[in-house]
Amino acid sequence: MTDYTYKVVPFLGSLANRGKIGEVSKQLESLINEGARNGWEFHSVTTVALEVKPGCLGALLSQGPTYVRHDQVVFRRRLAT
């Protein structure tokens, strides 16, 4: 079995006003290529769900937590043998 070390990087694409989705693809491509230049192999893109608890005012108003999802890019590199 090959052992790897992993690196996880958050990814949040952004579109300029009236931009095209291809812009986000290029941003992701750039992140993956940057990782490759630094010796990391692209492994996957995954989504992580986060629970955000209300602050003081929200708690006073009986607000419950909200949930947001964030994309994460996973890279890996073989461990030296």
C-alpha positions in Angstrom: 0.0 0.0 0.0 1.3 3.4 -0.9 1.2 6.1 1.8 0.3 9.7 1.0 0.2 12.9 2.9 -2.7 15.2 2.0 -3.3 18.9 1.7 -6.8 20.5 1.7 -7.3 24.0 0.3 -10.5 25.9 0.3 -11.9 27.0 -3.0 -14.4 29.8 -3.6 -14.8 30.8 -7.2 -15.9 34.3 -8.1 -17.6 35.8 -11.1 -17.1 39.3 -12.3 -20.3 41.2 -13.1 -22.1 39.1 -15.8 -19.2 36.7 -15.9 -19.3 33.3 -17.4 -19.0 30.0 -15.5 -15.8 29.3 -17.5 -14.1 32.0 -15.4 -14.6 29.8 -12.3 -13.3 26.8 -14.2 -10.2 28.7 -15.0 -9.8 29.7 -11.3 -10.0 26.1 -10.2 -7.7 25.0 -13.0 -5.2 27.7 -11.8 -5.4 26.4 -8.2 -4.8 22.8 -9.3 -1.9 23.8 -11.6 -0.3 25.8 -8.7 -0.5 22.7 -6.5 1.1 20.6 -9.2 4.0 23.1 -9.6 4.6 22.7 -5.8 4.7 18.9 -6.1 1.1 18.1 -5.1 -1.0 15.7 -7.1 -4.7 16.7 -7.5 -6.9 14.2 -5.8 -10.5 15.5 -5.6 -12.9 18.3 -4.9 -15.2 17.8 -2.0 -17.8 19.8 -0.1 -17.7 20.4 3.6 -20.8 21.5 5.5 -20.3 24.0 8.3 -22.7 24.8 11.2 -22.6 28.5 12.0 -24.0 29.2 15.4 -25.7 32.6 16.0 -23.9 35.4 17.7 -25.1 37.1 20.9 -27.9 39.0 19.2 -29.0 36.0 17.2 -29.1 33.9 20.4 -31.2 36.6 22.1 -33.6 36.4 19.2 -33.7 32.6 19.5 -32.2 32.1 16.1 -30.9 28.6 15.4 -27.7 27.7 13.6 -27.3 28.2 9.8 -25.5 25.8 7.5 -23.2 26.7 4.7 -21.3 24.5 2.3 -17.7 25.1 1.1 -15.7 23.4 -1.6 -12.3 22.0 -0.7 -9.7 20.9 -3.1 -7.7 17.9 -2.0 -4.1 17.3 -3.1 -1.8 14.4 -2.2 1.8 13.6 -2.3 3.6 10.3 -1.9 5.5 9.9 1.3 9.2 9.5 0.9 10.3 5.8 1.3 
